[in-house]
């Protein structure tokens, strides 16, 4: 952090919202900006369920990037409605909005979100991600020309969050538009979320990658115990599902699914927390938890 910049009043601080439909690369972009894994990423839509702050501190400024759940039209379950509320509430909480879309793919959901963003007071950047999947430049330029409505978007940026292409330029442009202010968070801090929250997310990620069809959307993880003992971190986690039949699938034949997911999550926790981890996992049933506003709040899904 530059003390000279702060002393001269040139330091910047602000909040930036990552907005878009599911699976456009918001979490991948956040991890790329931070240079480490913070937000969980899988190939399945709606992996992100909560708003997660990633804090990037440089000599020029401190930027808080808010990774949000993907906005989607189908919101039949309480969980889906919760995720839409969290994402849309971010509109009024940030200084800049980054609206992510996939190169070469503009869906009805993208159109709906663009309409929601029209008329907002803060700058809105159209961020075209996954440009590496559209290698013919004329196709990319045609996509930009068709969808980069200057009445809605203040800037258009093209990136590959997975490869890091264009990410440094995005960060520089964002920082230059933020208000002049001293930093709010400590220089070493990368998120405002607790270690318990991050542990639950890492286990849910590992399970989501191993389970198919609808089961990943019917499970959630609650950290029951989180205790440091010298160099060891003891974590006890409950995996909640909605049916007895789902419980058996989550455990797997001979406990293999749970064992493999637990091993992957434990290694990820050790890397993130810098400590040896002893992880215990239990699978329990809470009938139709994703359809109940009351159960969502009990399990930590708070607006």
C-alpha positions as CSV (number, residue, x, y, z in Angstrom):
1,X,0.0,0.0,0.0
2,X,1.4,3.4,-0.9
3,X,1.5,5.8,2.0
4,X,2.6,8.6,-0.4
5,X,-0.6,8.1,-2.4
6,X,-2.7,8.1,0.7
7,X,-1.0,11.2,2.0
8,X,-1.6,13.0,-1.3
9,X,-5.3,12.0,-1.3
10,X,-4.8,10.0,-4.4
11,X,-5.7,6.6,-3.0
12,X,-8.9,5.0,-4.1
13,X,-11.4,2.7,-2.4
14,X,-14.7,1.2,-3.5
15,X,-17.0,-1.7,-4.2
16,X,-17.5,-3.5,-7.5
17,X,-20.3,-5.9,-8.2
18,X,-19.8,-8.9,-10.5
19,X,-23.2,-9.5,-12.1
20,X,-24.5,-12.0,-14.7
21,X,-26.4,-15.1,-15.3
22,X,-25.1,-18.5,-14.0
23,X,-21.9,-19.9,-15.4
24,X,-20.5,-16.8,-17.1
25,X,-17.3,-16.8,-15.1
26,X,-17.9,-14.4,-12.2
27,X,-16.2,-16.6,-9.6
28,X,-13.3,-17.4,-12.0
29,X,-12.8,-13.7,-12.5
30,X,-12.7,-13.0,-8.8
31,X,-10.1,-15.7,-8.2
32,X,-8.0,-14.4,-11.2
33,X,-8.1,-10.9,-9.7
34,X,-7.0,-12.1,-6.3
35,X,-4.4,-14.5,-7.6
36,X,-5.7,-17.3,-5.5
37,X,-8.8,-19.4,-5.0
38,X,-11.4,-17.8,-2.8
39,X,-14.7,-18.4,-4.6
40,X,-15.7,-22.0,-5.4
41,X,-16.0,-22.9,-9.1
42,X,-17.7,-25.9,-10.8
43,X,-19.1,-26.6,-14.2
44,X,-22.6,-26.7,-12.8
45,X,-24.8,-23.6,-12.9
46,X,-25.8,-21.8,-9.7
47,X,-22.7,-23.0,-7.8
48,X,-22.4,-19.6,-6.2
49,X,-25.2,-19.1,-3.7
50,X,-24.0,-16.2,-1.5
51,X,-22.4,-12.8,-2.1
52,X,-18.7,-13.1,-1.4
53,X,-16.3,-10.2,-1.1
54,X,-12.8,-10.5,-2.5
55,X,-10.5,-7.7,-1.4
56,X,-7.7,-6.6,-3.7
57,X,-5.2,-4.1,-2.2
58,X,-2.6,-2.4,-4.4
59,X,-0.4,0.8,-4.3
60,X,-3.2,2.6,-6.2
61,X,-6.2,1.5,-4.2
62,X,-8.3,-1.1,-2.4
63,X,-11.1,-2.7,-4.4
64,X,-13.8,-4.9,-2.9
65,X,-15.1,-7.2,-5.7
66,X,-18.5,-8.7,-4.8
67,X,-19.1,-12.1,-6.4
68,X,-22.8,-12.8,-6.7
69,X,-25.1,-15.7,-7.5
70,X,-26.2,-15.9,-11.1
71,X,-29.5,-14.2,-11.9
72,X,-32.0,-16.5,-13.5
73,X,-35.6,-16.3,-14.5
74,X,-36.8,-19.6,-13.1
75,X,-37.1,-19.0,-9.3
76,X,-39.6,-21.6,-8.2
77,X,-37.7,-22.6,-5.0
78,X,-37.0,-20.3,-2.0
79,X,-33.3,-20.9,-2.6
80,X,-33.5,-19.5,-6.2
81,X,-35.5,-16.5,-5.0
82,X,-32.9,-15.9,-2.3
83,X,-30.1,-16.0,-4.8
84,X,-31.9,-13.5,-7.1
85,X,-32.5,-11.2,-4.2
86,X,-28.8,-11.3,-3.1
87,X,-27.6,-10.5,-6.7
88,X,-30.1,-7.7,-7.3
89,X,-29.5,-6.1,-3.9
90,X,-25.8,-5.6,-5.0
91,X,-27.0,-3.1,-7.7
92,X,-27.4,-0.4,-5.1
93,X,-24.5,-1.4,-2.8
94,X,-21.6,-0.8,-5.3
95,X,-19.7,2.0,-7.1
96,X,-19.3,0.1,-10.3
97,X,-21.1,-2.9,-11.9
98,X,-19.3,-5.5,-14.1
99,X,-21.9,-7.3,-16.2
100,X,-20.4,-10.5,-17.4
101,X,-21.5,-12.4,-20.5
102,X,-20.1,-15.2,-22.6
103,X,-18.4,-14.3,-25.9
104,X,-20.7,-15.4,-28.7
105,X,-23.7,-16.2,-26.5
106,X,-26.4,-13.6,-25.6
107,X,-29.4,-15.3,-24.0
108,X,-32.8,-14.2,-22.9
109,X,-31.4,-14.0,-19.3
110,X,-28.7,-11.7,-20.5
111,X,-31.3,-9.4,-22.1
112,X,-33.3,-9.4,-19.0
113,X,-30.3,-8.4,-16.8
114,X,-29.2,-5.7,-19.3
115,X,-32.7,-4.3,-19.0
116,X,-32.5,-4.3,-15.2
117,X,-29.1,-2.5,-15.4
118,X,-30.4,0.2,-17.7
119,X,-30.8,3.5,-15.9
120,X,-28.6,2.8,-13.0
121,X,-26.6,5.8,-11.8
122,X,-23.3,4.1,-11.3
123,X,-21.1,3.0,-14.2
124,X,-21.9,-0.3,-15.8
125,X,-19.1,-2.2,-17.7
126,X,-20.1,-4.9,-20.2
127,X,-17.4,-7.6,-19.6
128,X,-17.3,-10.1,-22.4
129,X,-15.6,-13.2,-20.9
130,X,-14.4,-16.5,-22.5
131,X,-13.0,-14.7,-25.5
132,X,-10.6,-17.6,-26.0
133,X,-13.7,-19.7,-27.0
134,X,-14.4,-17.3,-29.9
135,X,-11.0,-17.2,-31.7
136,X,-12.2,-15.6,-35.0
137,X,-11.8,-11.9,-34.2
138,X,-14.5,-10.8,-36.7
139,X,-17.0,-12.9,-34.9
140,X,-16.0,-11.3,-31.6
141,X,-16.3,-7.8,-33.0
142,X,-19.7,-8.6,-34.5
143,X,-20.9,-9.8,-31.1
144,X,-19.7,-6.6,-29.5
145,X,-21.3,-4.4,-32.2
146,X,-24.6,-6.2,-31.7
147,X,-24.8,-6.1,-27.9
148,X,-22.7,-3.2,-26.6
149,X,-25.5,-0.7,-26.2
150,X,-23.8,2.6,-25.3
151,X,-27.1,3.8,-23.6
152,X,-26.6,1.0,-21.0
153,X,-22.9,0.3,-20.9
154,X,-20.2,2.9,-20.1
155,X,-17.3,0.6,-21.2
156,X,-16.9,-2.7,-23.0
157,X,-14.0,-5.0,-21.9
158,X,-13.0,-8.3,-23.4
159,X,-11.3,-10.9,-21.2
160,X,-10.6,-14.5,-20.6
161,X,-10.9,-14.9,-16.8
162,X,-9.6,-18.5,-17.0
163,X,-6.4,-17.5,-18.8
164,X,-6.1,-14.0,-17.3
165,X,-6.2,-12.2,-20.6
166,X,-7.4,-8.6,-20.2
167,X,-7.9,-8.9,-16.4
168,X,-5.1,-6.5,-15.4
169,X,-6.6,-3.9,-17.8
170,X,-10.0,-4.4,-16.3
171,X,-8.6,-3.8,-12.8
172,X,-6.8,-0.6,-13.8
173,X,-9.9,0.8,-15.4
174,X,-12.0,-0.1,-12.4
175,X,-9.6,1.5,-9.9
176,X,-9.4,4.8,-11.8
177,X,-13.2,5.3,-11.5
178,X,-13.4,4.6,-7.8
179,X,-13.8,7.4,-5.2
180,X,-10.7,8.9,-3.5
181,X,-10.6,7.4,0.0
182,X,-8.4,5.6,2.5
183,X,-8.7,1.8,2.6
184,X,-11.3,0.2,4.8
185,X,-9.7,-3.2,5.3
186,X,-6.3,-4.4,6.5
187,X,-3.8,-4.8,3.7
188,X,-3.5,-8.6,4.1
189,X,-7.2,-9.2,4.3
190,X,-8.7,-10.9,1.2
191,X,-12.4,-11.4,2.3
192,X,-14.9,-10.4,4.9
193,X,-16.2,-13.9,5.2
194,X,-15.3,-16.2,8.1
195,X,-13.2,-19.3,7.9
196,X,-16.3,-21.4,8.8
197,X,-18.1,-20.0,5.7
198,X,-15.1,-20.8,3.4
199,X,-14.8,-24.3,4.8
200,X,-18.5,-25.0,4.1
201,X,-18.1,-23.7,0.6
202,X,-15.0,-25.9,-0.2
203,X,-16.8,-29.0,1.0
204,X,-19.9,-28.1,-1.1
205,X,-17.7,-27.6,-4.1
206,X,-16.1,-31.0,-3.7
207,X,-19.5,-32.7,-3.4
208,X,-21.0,-30.7,-6.4
209,X,-18.2,-31.9,-8.6
210,X,-18.9,-35.5,-7.8
211,X,-22.6,-35.6,-7.8
212,X,-24.8,-35.5,-10.9
213,X,-28.2,-34.3,-12.0
214,X,-30.2,-32.4,-9.4
215,X,-28.5,-33.6,-6.2
216,X,-26.0,-30.7,-6.0
217,X,-28.9,-28.3,-5.8
218,X,-30.6,-30.3,-3.0
219,X,-27.6,-30.2,-0.6
220,X,-26.0,-27.6,1.6
221,X,-23.2,-27.7,4.1
222,X,-23.3,-26.4,7.7
223,X,-20.2,-26.2,9.8
224,X,-21.1,-27.6,13.2
225,X,-17.7,-27.2,14.9
226,X,-14.5,-25.3,14.0
227,X,-11.7,-25.4,16.5
228,X,-8.0,-24.8,16.4
229,X,-5.7,-27.0,18.5
230,X,-2.1,-25.8,18.2
231,X,-1.2,-26.7,14.5
232,X,-4.4,-28.7,13.9
233,X,-7.8,-27.4,12.8
234,X,-10.7,-29.6,13.7
235,X,-13.8,-29.2,11.6
236,X,-17.1,-31.0,11.8
237,X,-19.5,-30.5,8.9
238,X,-23.1,-31.6,8.3
239,X,-24.2,-32.1,4.7
240,X,-27.9,-31.5,4.5
241,X,-30.0,-33.1,1.8
242,X,-33.8,-33.2,1.2
243,X,-34.5,-36.9,0.9
244,X,-33.4,-40.2,2.4
245,X,-32.6,-41.5,-1.1
246,X,-30.3,-38.4,-1.6
247,X,-28.5,-39.2,1.6
248,X,-27.4,-42.6,0.2
249,X,-26.2,-41.0,-3.0
250,X,-24.2,-38.4,-1.2
251,X,-22.5,-41.0,0.9
252,X,-21.9,-43.3,-2.1
253,X,-21.3,-47.0,-2.3
254,X,-19.0,-48.0,0.6
255,X,-18.8,-44.3,1.6
256,X,-16.6,-43.5,-1.4
257,X,-18.3,-40.3,-2.6
258,X,-18.2,-38.8,0.9
259,X,-14.6,-40.0,1.4
260,X,-13.3,-38.6,-1.9
261,X,-15.1,-35.3,-1.5
262,X,-13.9,-35.0,2.1
263,X,-10.3,-35.6,1.1
264,X,-10.5,-33.0,-1.7
265,X,-12.1,-30.4,0.6
266,X,-9.6,-31.1,3.4
267,X,-6.6,-30.5,1.1
268,X,-8.2,-27.3,-0.2
269,X,-8.8,-26.1,3.4
270,X,-5.2,-26.8,4.4
271,X,-4.0,-24.7,1.5
272,X,-6.4,-21.8,2.2
273,X,-6.0,-21.8,6.0
274,X,-2.3,-22.8,6.2
275,X,-2.9,-25.5,8.8
276,X,-3.4,-29.2,9.0
277,X,-7.1,-30.1,9.0
278,X,-9.0,-32.9,10.6
279,X,-12.4,-33.0,8.8
280,X,-15.4,-35.0,10.0
281,X,-18.5,-35.2,7.8
282,X,-22.1,-36.3,8.4
283,X,-25.0,-36.5,6.0
284,X,-28.5,-35.6,7.4
285,X,-31.9,-35.0,5.9
286,X,-33.9,-31.8,6.3
287,X,-37.0,-32.3,4.1
288,X,-37.4,-29.7,1.3
289,X,-35.0,-27.3,3.0
290,X,-34.4,-25.4,-0.3
291,X,-38.2,-24.6,-0.5
292,X,-38.5,-23.1,3.0
293,X,-37.5,-19.5,3.8
294,X,-37.3,-20.4,7.5
295,X,-35.0,-23.3,6.9
296,X,-32.8,-21.2,4.6
297,X,-32.3,-18.6,7.3
298,X,-31.5,-21.4,9.9
299,X,-28.9,-22.8,7.5
300,X,-27.2,-19.4,7.0
301,X,-28.9,-18.1,3.9
302,X,-29.4,-14.5,5.1
303,X,-30.1,-11.5,2.8
